[in-house]
Amino acid sequence: MLFYLNLEKLKMDSIREIFRIGRGPSSSHTMGPKFAAERFLLQVDNPAKFVITLYGSLAATGKGHLTDVAILDVLSPVAPVEIIWEPKIFLPYHPNGMKFEAFDAEGKKIGEYEIYSIGGGALASPEEDMKEKQSAYPLRTMAEIQAWCEAHGCSYWEYVEKNEGHQIWEYLEKVWKVMEAAVEKGLETEGVLPGGLGLRRKASDYLIRANGYKDSMKNRGMLYAYALACSEENAGGGEIVTAPTCGSCGVVPGVLYYLKKTRGFSDARILRALATAGLIGTIVKENASVSGAEVGCQGEIGVACAMAAGAATQLFGGTVGQIEYAAEMGLEHHLGLTCDPVCGLVQIPCIERNAYAAARALDCNIYSTFTDGRHRVSFDKVVEVMRQTGHDLPSLYKETAEGGLAKHYQHKL
């Protein structure tokens, strides 16, 4: 008997879905397929063979992102696995489509599961019934949430606590510990990253060099080092937190770790900043996308920059209007950014982009706090423009490694 597992699309259900703990290098290409394989395995009895078909962007850069390894780690201990790569076939629901099939010893199909990895490690299917979805957050846009906060004299993190409950702090504490550990491990680890590009880790070198400078140069070098450390851990398959994705996981931790080290912010304040960052990312995920395969890197690095900018502005006492403005700038000035990973690896240009976006996030914080928070282009408008821009981008610029830097670099190999 065949079955089709329908998963609910996460609709501002919890900031937990923005901050997923797992192993790199890719939330959509590694974590998502791993979660899908685990769920499929629970639905079949005594399988003798698995056939997995990967489509579109998931197939185009899956080998570089270790998609096959993630699936094999789950299914191969149970039965032989055949993986079919279909990079030229794009299913209508999302570029990251996959189909799981299980067969018994006689070759009869005993299970089938079509699912999509929609970014940030989340899974969804086209058969979901959104009408029955109960959202944890009654408001869906930044404008609505900002208006509520101003009317009640609250900050964004208080809005998160009101809707998520006090237990959210326990989860965010775990998230922060993993983020800190990723930065610190990345600073201690040296050598060449896996994948064949021969790319060396740079974080520890940056930190050493930063300590040779004074004041602003030292601080900027430290920020680069922390963001690089976390991003390099992701590229090496280490444990990280999506923020909002694996490919952009170094921006938020890099900024918050830097501010804790240089400004002495307590862990309690860091967790509140994380709550605000998670809310910003969730708004984008609800109203647009954080999937590089769907909207390009603007949905990954751009959103990460917005999250970090908003979090930093809160830490420095910004108003809800200034926080919104900082987040808006972080996303606006990454509009149109393509996702063009060289050789399908989350290394070039991904790692460097994390460090650069971390610096831009602090710039957005500084700029916004020089204002009264009022500006012409709203965060919600930029989110909509980002969605439209991503829709208009050709597929070769959306995580297929067929255009941009990826195409140029192939000619150099």
C-alpha positions as CSV (number, residue, x, y, z in Angstrom):
1,M,0.0,0.0,0.0
2,L,1.4,3.4,-1.0
3,F,1.4,6.4,1.3
4,Y,2.0,10.0,0.8
5,L,3.1,12.0,3.8
6,N,1.8,15.5,3.9
7,L,3.7,18.0,6.1
8,E,2.4,21.4,7.2
9,K,4.4,24.3,5.9
10,L,5.7,26.2,8.9
11,K,3.8,29.5,9.0
12,M,5.3,31.7,11.6
13,D,4.8,28.8,13.9
14,S,7.9,29.4,16.0
15,I,11.3,31.0,15.7
16,R,12.6,27.5,16.5
17,E,12.2,26.9,12.7
18,I,14.6,29.7,11.9
19,F,17.1,28.4,14.5
20,R,17.6,24.7,13.7
21,I,20.5,22.9,15.2
22,G,22.3,20.4,12.9
23,R,25.3,19.8,10.8
24,G,26.4,21.6,7.7
25,P,27.1,22.4,5.0
26,S,23.6,23.2,3.8
27,S,20.3,23.5,5.5
28,S,18.3,22.9,2.3
29,H,20.7,20.4,0.7
30,T,22.0,18.5,3.7
31,M,19.8,19.0,6.8
32,G,16.4,18.9,4.9
33,P,17.1,15.7,3.0
34,K,18.4,14.1,6.2
35,F,15.2,15.0,8.0
36,A,13.1,13.7,5.0
37,A,15.0,10.4,5.0
38,E,14.4,10.0,8.7
39,R,10.7,10.6,8.4
40,F,10.3,8.3,5.4
41,L,12.1,5.5,7.2
42,L,9.5,5.6,10.0
43,Q,6.7,4.9,7.5
44,V,8.0,1.7,5.8
45,D,8.2,-1.9,7.1
46,N,11.0,-4.2,6.1
47,P,12.2,-2.4,3.0
48,A,14.7,-4.3,0.8
49,K,15.7,-1.3,-1.4
50,F,15.4,2.5,-1.6
51,V,15.3,4.6,-4.7
52,I,15.7,8.3,-4.1
53,T,15.3,10.8,-7.0
54,L,16.6,14.3,-6.5
55,Y,15.4,17.2,-8.7
56,G,16.4,20.7,-9.8
57,S,18.7,22.6,-7.6
58,L,18.9,19.8,-5.1
59,A,20.4,17.6,-7.8
60,A,22.5,20.2,-9.5
61,T,24.6,21.0,-6.4
62,G,23.7,18.0,-4.2
63,K,27.1,16.3,-4.4
64,G,28.9,19.4,-3.3
65,H,26.5,19.9,-0.5
66,L,26.7,16.3,0.6
67,T,23.0,15.6,-0.1
68,D,23.8,11.9,-1.0
69,V,25.9,11.5,2.1
70,A,23.1,12.8,4.4
71,I,20.6,10.5,2.8
72,L,22.9,7.4,2.8
73,D,23.8,7.9,6.5
74,V,20.1,7.4,7.4
75,L,18.9,4.8,4.9
76,S,21.9,2.7,3.9
77,P,22.2,0.9,7.3
78,V,18.6,-0.4,6.6
79,A,18.8,-1.4,2.9
80,P,20.6,-0.6,-0.3
81,V,20.0,2.9,-1.7
82,E,20.0,4.0,-5.3
83,I,20.1,7.8,-5.9
84,I,19.0,9.3,-9.2
85,W,20.1,12.8,-10.1
86,E,17.7,14.9,-12.2
87,P,19.2,18.5,-12.3
88,K,17.3,19.5,-15.4
89,I,13.9,18.6,-14.0
90,F,12.3,21.2,-11.8
91,L,9.1,20.2,-10.1
92,P,6.5,23.0,-9.9
93,Y,6.3,23.4,-6.1
94,H,9.9,24.2,-5.3
95,P,13.3,23.8,-6.9
96,N,14.5,21.5,-4.2
97,G,12.2,18.5,-4.9
98,M,12.9,14.9,-3.9
99,K,11.0,11.6,-4.2
100,F,11.6,8.6,-1.8
101,E,10.5,5.1,-2.9
102,A,10.8,1.9,-0.9
103,F,10.5,-1.6,-2.3
104,D,10.2,-5.0,-0.7
105,A,12.2,-8.2,-1.5
106,E,9.9,-9.0,-4.4
107,G,10.4,-5.6,-6.0
108,K,6.9,-4.3,-5.0
109,K,6.7,-0.7,-4.1
110,I,5.7,-0.3,-0.4
111,G,6.1,3.4,0.1
112,E,6.4,6.7,-1.8
113,Y,7.1,10.1,-0.4
114,E,7.4,13.4,-2.5
115,I,8.8,16.2,-0.4
116,Y,10.5,19.6,-0.8
117,S,13.4,21.1,1.1
118,I,12.3,24.8,1.2
119,G,15.2,26.3,3.0
120,G,16.5,26.5,6.6
121,G,16.1,22.8,7.0
122,A,12.3,23.0,6.7
123,L,10.2,20.5,4.7
124,A,6.9,21.1,2.9
125,S,4.6,19.3,0.4
126,P,2.0,20.8,-2.1
127,E,-0.8,18.8,-0.5
128,E,-0.8,20.7,2.8
129,D,-4.0,22.3,4.0
130,M,-3.0,25.8,5.1
131,K,-6.6,26.6,6.2
132,E,-6.2,24.3,9.2
133,K,-2.8,25.7,10.1
134,Q,-2.7,27.4,13.5
135,S,-0.1,30.1,13.7
136,A,1.7,30.9,17.0
137,Y,1.9,34.5,15.8
138,P,-1.4,36.3,15.0
139,L,0.5,39.1,13.1
140,R,2.4,38.3,9.9
141,T,4.1,41.5,8.9
142,M,6.8,43.8,10.5
143,A,4.4,46.8,10.3
144,E,1.7,45.0,12.3
145,I,4.1,43.7,14.9
146,Q,5.9,47.1,15.2
147,A,2.5,48.8,15.7
148,W,1.6,46.3,18.4
149,C,4.9,46.8,20.2
150,E,4.5,50.6,20.1
151,A,0.9,50.5,21.3
152,H,1.9,48.2,24.3
153,G,5.3,49.8,25.1
154,C,7.0,46.5,24.3
155,S,10.1,45.4,22.3
156,Y,10.1,42.7,19.7
157,W,11.6,40.1,22.1
158,E,8.6,40.7,24.5
159,Y,6.3,40.0,21.6
160,V,8.1,36.8,21.0
161,E,7.8,35.7,24.6
162,K,4.1,36.6,24.7
163,N,3.4,34.3,21.7
164,E,6.0,31.6,22.3
165,G,5.8,31.3,26.0
166,H,8.6,31.5,28.6
167,Q,9.9,28.1,27.4
168,I,11.4,29.8,24.3
169,W,14.3,31.0,26.5
170,E,15.4,27.5,27.2
171,Y,15.5,26.7,23.5
172,L,17.4,29.9,22.7
173,E,19.9,29.2,25.5
174,K,20.7,25.9,23.7
175,V,20.9,27.7,20.4
176,W,23.3,30.3,21.8
177,K,25.5,27.6,23.3
178,V,25.8,25.8,19.9
179,M,26.6,29.1,18.2
180,E,29.3,30.0,20.7
181,A,30.8,26.5,20.4
182,A,30.8,26.7,16.6
183,V,32.7,30.1,16.7
184,E,35.2,28.8,19.3
185,K,35.8,25.5,17.5
186,G,36.2,27.4,14.3
187,L,38.8,29.6,15.8
188,E,40.9,26.7,17.0
189,T,40.6,24.5,13.9
190,E,43.1,25.0,11.0
191,G,43.8,23.3,7.7
192,V,42.1,22.8,4.4
193,L,38.3,22.5,4.1
194,P,36.9,19.4,2.4
195,G,35.6,19.4,-1.1
196,G,38.6,19.7,-3.5
197,L,38.9,23.5,-3.8
198,G,41.9,23.5,-1.5
199,L,40.5,26.4,0.5
200,R,42.2,26.9,3.8
201,R,40.5,28.0,7.0
202,K,41.2,31.7,7.8
203,A,39.5,32.5,11.1
204,S,42.4,31.8,13.4
205,D,44.7,33.8,11.2
206,Y,42.3,36.8,11.1
207,L,42.0,36.8,14.9
208,I,45.8,36.7,15.3
209,R,46.3,39.5,12.9
210,A,43.4,41.5,14.5
211,N,45.2,41.4,17.8
212,G,48.2,43.2,16.2
213,Y,46.1,46.3,15.5
214,K,44.4,48.8,17.8
215,D,40.9,50.1,18.2
216,S,38.7,50.0,15.1
217,M,41.0,47.8,12.9
218,K,41.3,45.3,15.7
219,N,37.6,45.3,16.3
220,R,36.7,44.8,12.6
221,G,39.3,42.0,12.3
222,M,37.8,40.2,15.4
223,L,34.3,40.5,13.8
224,Y,35.6,39.0,10.6
225,A,37.3,36.2,12.5
226,Y,34.2,35.2,14.5
227,A,31.9,35.1,11.4
228,L,34.5,33.2,9.4
229,A,35.0,30.7,12.2
230,C,31.3,29.7,12.4
231,S,30.9,29.7,8.6
232,E,34.1,27.5,8.2
233,E,32.7,25.1,10.8
234,N,29.6,24.8,8.6
235,A,31.6,24.2,5.5
236,G,33.5,21.5,7.3
237,G,30.3,19.7,8.3
238,G,30.4,20.8,11.9
239,E,27.4,21.4,14.3
240,I,25.9,24.8,13.7
241,V,22.6,26.7,13.9
242,T,20.7,27.8,10.8
243,A,20.3,31.6,11.0
244,P,18.3,31.5,8.8
245,T,20.3,28.9,6.8
246,C,23.5,26.9,7.0
247,G,25.1,28.9,4.2
248,S,24.5,32.1,6.2
249,C,25.0,30.7,9.7
250,G,28.1,32.8,10.5
251,V,26.5,36.3,10.4
252,V,24.3,36.3,13.5
253,P,26.7,34.4,15.8
254,G,29.6,36.4,14.5
255,V,27.9,39.7,15.4
256,L,26.6,38.5,18.8
257,Y,29.8,36.8,19.8
258,Y,31.7,40.0,18.9
259,L,29.4,42.2,20.9
260,K,29.5,39.9,23.9
261,K,33.3,39.9,23.8
262,T,33.9,43.6,23.2
263,R,30.9,45.2,24.9
264,G,30.3,42.7,27.7
265,F,26.6,42.0,27.0
266,S,25.1,39.4,29.3
267,D,23.8,36.1,28.0
268,A,20.3,37.2,29.0
269,R,20.5,40.2,26.7
270,I,22.0,38.1,23.9
271,L,19.1,35.7,24.1
272,R,16.6,38.6,23.8
273,A,18.6,39.8,20.7
274,L,18.3,36.3,19.3
275,A,14.6,36.3,19.8
276,T,14.3,39.6,17.8
277,A,16.6,38.1,15.1
278,G,14.5,35.0,14.9
279,L,11.3,37.1,14.6
280,I,12.8,39.1,11.7
281,G,13.9,35.9,9.9
282,T,10.5,34.3,10.5
283,I,8.7,37.3,8.9
284,V,10.8,36.9,5.8
285,K,10.3,33.2,5.7
286,E,6.5,33.6,6.0
287,N,6.2,36.4,3.4
288,A,9.0,35.4,0.9
289,S,11.7,32.8,1.3
290,V,15.1,32.0,2.8
291,S,15.9,29.4,0.2
292,G,18.8,30.1,-2.1
293,A,17.3,27.8,-4.6
294,E,14.2,29.8,-4.7
295,V,15.3,33.5,-4.3
296,G,19.1,33.4,-4.5
297,C,21.6,34.4,-1.8
298,Q,19.6,37.6,-1.0
299,G,17.3,35.2,1.0
300,E,20.2,33.7,2.9
301,I,23.0,36.3,3.5
302,G,20.6,39.2,3.0
303,V,18.2,37.9,5.6
304,A,21.0,36.9,8.0
305,C,22.3,40.5,7.7
306,A,18.9,41.9,8.5
307,M,18.6,39.5,11.5
308,A,22.0,40.5,12.9
309,A,21.4,44.2,12.3
310,G,18.1,44.1,14.2
311,A,19.6,42.1,17.0
312,A,22.6,44.5,17.4
313,T,20.3,47.6,17.3
314,Q,18.3,46.1,20.1
315,L,21.4,45.4,22.2
316,F,22.4,49.0,21.9
317,G,19.0,50.3,23.1
318,G,17.4,51.0,19.7
319,T,13.7,51.7,19.5
320,V,11.4,49.3,17.6
321,G,11.5,51.8,14.7
322,Q,15.3,51.9,14.7
323,I,15.4,48.1,14.9
324,E,13.0,47.8,11.9
325,Y,15.1,50.3,10.0
326,A,18.4,48.4,10.6
327,A,16.8,45.2,9.5
328,E,15.4,46.9,6.4
329,M,18.8,48.2,5.4
330,G,20.4,44.8,6.0
331,L,18.0,43.2,3.5
332,E,17.6,46.1,1.1
333,H,21.3,46.4,0.3
334,H,21.6,42.7,-0.5
335,L,18.7,42.7,-3.0
336,G,19.5,40.8,-6.2
337,L,22.4,38.8,-4.6
338,T,22.9,35.6,-6.6
339,C,23.5,32.1,-5.2
340,D,26.4,30.8,-7.3
341,P,28.4,28.4,-5.2
342,V,31.7,27.3,-6.9
343,C,31.6,23.5,-7.5
344,G,28.4,23.4,-5.5
345,L,30.3,23.8,-2.2
346,V,29.3,26.2,0.6
347,Q,32.8,27.8,0.5
348,I,33.3,30.3,-2.4
349,P,31.8,32.9,-2.2
350,C,29.7,31.8,0.8
351,I,32.2,32.0,3.6
352,E,33.6,35.4,2.7
353,R,30.0,36.7,2.4
354,N,29.3,35.8,6.0
355,A,32.2,38.0,7.3
356,Y,31.2,40.8,5.0
357,A,27.5,40.7,5.9
358,A,28.4,40.7,9.6
359,A,30.3,44.0,9.1
360,R,27.4,45.4,7.1
361,A,25.0,44.4,9.9
362,L,26.9,46.6,12.4
363,D,27.0,49.4,9.9
364,C,23.2,49.2,9.6
365,N,22.9,49.3,13.4
366,I,25.1,52.5,13.6
367,Y,23.2,54.2,10.7
368,S,19.8,53.5,12.1
369,T,20.6,54.7,15.6
370,F,21.7,58.1,14.1
371,T,18.0,58.4,12.9
372,D,14.7,58.6,14.6
373,G,13.7,55.3,12.9
374,R,11.5,56.9,10.3
375,H,12.2,56.2,6.7
376,R,10.5,55.8,3.3
377,V,10.9,52.1,2.3
378,S,9.5,49.7,4.9
379,F,11.0,46.3,5.8
380,D,7.8,44.6,4.5
381,K,8.2,46.4,1.2
382,V,11.8,45.2,0.8
383,V,10.7,41.6,1.7
384,E,8.1,41.8,-1.1
385,V,10.7,43.2,-3.5
386,M,13.1,40.5,-2.5
387,R,10.5,37.8,-3.3
388,Q,9.7,39.3,-6.7
389,T,13.4,39.7,-7.5
390,G,14.1,36.1,-6.6
391,H,11.2,35.0,-8.8
392,D,12.7,36.9,-11.7
393,L,16.2,35.6,-11.3
394,P,17.1,32.9,-13.8
395,S,17.6,29.4,-12.3
396,L,21.4,29.5,-13.1
397,Y,21.7,32.1,-10.4
398,K,19.8,30.2,-7.8
399,E,22.0,27.4,-6.3
400,T,22.5,25.4,-9.5
401,A,26.2,26.3,-9.8
402,E,25.6,27.0,-13.5
403,G,26.1,30.8,-13.6
404,G,27.9,33.7,-12.0
405,L,31.1,32.9,-10.1
406,A,30.5,29.2,-10.3
407,K,30.5,29.3,-14.1
408,H,33.5,31.6,-14.3
409,Y,35.5,29.5,-11.9
410,Q,34.9,26.3,-13.8
411,H,36.8,27.8,-16.7
412,K,39.8,28.4,-14.3
413,L,39.9,24.8,-13.1
